[in-house]
Amino acid sequence: MGIEVTGTRNERFDEILTPEALDFVASLQREFGGRRLELLAKRAERQEALNNGGTLDFLPETAGIRADDTWRVAEPAPGLEDRRVEITGPTDRKMTINALNSGAKVWLADFEDANTPLWDNMIEGQLSLRDALDRTIDFTDERTGKSYSLKPDDELPTIVPRPRGWHMDEKHVTVDGQTMSGSLFDFGMYFFHSGKRQIAKGKGPYFYLPKMESHLEARLWNDVFTYAENALDVPYGTIRATVLIETIPAAFEMEEILYELRDHSAGLNAGRWDYLFSVIKKFRSRGAQFVLPERNAITMTAPFMRAYTELLVRTCHKRGAHAIGGMAAFIPSRKDEEVNRVAFEKVRADKTREAGDGFDGSWVAHPDLVAVCREVFDGVLGDKPNQRDRLREEVKVSASDLLSVDKTPGEITEAGLRNNIDVALRYLAAWLNGSGAVAIHNLMEDAATAEISRSQVWQWINNGVKLPDGTLITRDLVTSLLDEELTKIQEELGDAYNSDRYNEAVSLFKEVTLADDYSEFLTTPAYIRFP
């Protein structure tokens, strides 16, 4: 009663959208939907304060939690002790099999940034994960005729789904007339259908939690977990969650986030691309002090990024938690040896830095990169499952260190501006066509990297940024370059150019870069364009 599903009921969808499963997710919405909206309102209040000249700092009201050296998070759950290499990707059937056969220790099964929230994608993803756990999944590529099937269970990584962030709705489901939270829908459907299947495999229902901005949002997730465990008769603490520290407000609340989730915690992850997006977004109107150079010039060695990652490792290991590194965007090519060489070189350097800094594992975006990441971490870990005993007590990070954006080397060039426009257009066209992880110019782009591209353009326009020759970046300049870049894309793609999709992408790009008001997430107006 009170539940309405407007999404299509394709073949097998009724296996997921059962009355019992819908009742369960509806109970989550009724119990926690109001608190979710209150916390989203608090995000808006904090943003308004930053727009008006406010800043971020470690919270005085939680100083006692940070000062108390006695508490620890739960010991690693089965299947999460060794996380030296994790692969990420969407939950379509082909990717599910390839990720599970990749040799990684963990697969982040993504319902979020590497996915597009088309209704079919969300339900088919749930089917893919359940079928994988039942070992009934298979896939045949119609183009090549190649068939894919799973390796033995003991060779498969632990599945860790990532539900959508708190800000996303599931517009195809309403509960008592209110739109369903995308987070609660994704979590609830997986926990209901696959949670006990994971337990039967000797592991458990584990999750990656994206885009949180405060420990109060972590508290909400913890309460959701406790409620869900009680509702489905699962022992308390069985659910485990790794939180992506990918917003700058969350960087100031890492210990508090671990504390709120401590019985359900599986550690923190340095979500670098969303973190850069968050830095731009939060301080978008604050002038030159918070204007970063073009995105390809920003590296993990920038002072504010070093402060963030070092604090994350220190915080996690102080509390007995795993610290997981982020994803290098470079991807290999099986057709171009030079691209392949550069990709492996860049990824190896990135993972070497992370392993040396004390991370317990890291992400890759392509199966061919699993061996590189594993080799690097094998060299540091040896037979140890992690390096949580490396406490990094020498790390001292201040609020000013985390906010030292103006110390980032690099410049803003016309080539960098054009690249942002080009990447955003190509990604938005793919996203609107149903693909959330897209290879563009030998880099793996997802929603986070597209957010950086369009947010930088908005920030440069609205903060009086000039190119090296003195040209002011204006709406008129961006509009002119937009037309030129679109023409280049059309000429490059030829018959493969989809004018309808690119016209939609141009419209969306203008909406999220040229408007006076900044759109908090490009995926929000993009989602409206979906059926």
Buried (B, 14 or more C-beta within 10 A) or exposed (E): EEBEBEBEEEEEBEBBBEEEBBBBBBBBBBBBBEBBEEBBEBBEEBBEEBBEEEEBEBBEEBEEBBEEEEEEBBEBBBBBBBBBBBBBBBBBBBBBBBBBBBBBBBBBBBBBBBBBBBBBBBBBBBBBBBBBBEEEBEBEEEEEEEEBEBEEEEEBBBBBBBBBBBBBBBBBBBBEEBBBBBBBBBBBBBBBBBBBBBBEBEBBBBBBBBBBBBBBBBBBBBBBBBBBBEBBEBEEBBBBBBBBBBBBBBBBBBBBBBBBBBBBBBBBBBBBBBBBBBBBBBBBBBEEEBBBBBBBBBEBEBBBBBBBBBBBBBBBBBBBBBBBBBBBBBBBBEEEEEBBEBBBEBBBBBBBBBBEBBBBBBBBBBBBBBBBBBBBBBEBBEEEBBBBEBBBEEBEBEBEBBBBBEEBEBEBBBEBBBBBBBBBBBBBBBBBBBBBBBBBEBBBBBBBBBBBBBBBBBBBBBBEBEBEEEEEBBBEBBEEBBEEBBEEBBEEEEEEBBEEBBEBBBEBBBBBBBEEEBBBBBBEBBBEEBE
